[in-house]
């Protein structure tokens, strides 16, 4: 985004490997699906209010 400071390269690399490690460690016995995702943004003067709502379905094997 314009005006925001850029992340250092080492931080980007760390986040990249963090996502990979999280994916490897994640429990795949749970099946989650995003059903609905709603994003809303409202401007009030110089303030921006953002709201994100995510609805998921989780299927568990019992």
Secondary structure, DSSP 8 states (H G I E B T S, - for coil): -TTS----HHHHHHHHHHHHHHHHHS-TTSEEEEEEEEEEEEEETTEEEEEEEEEEEEE---
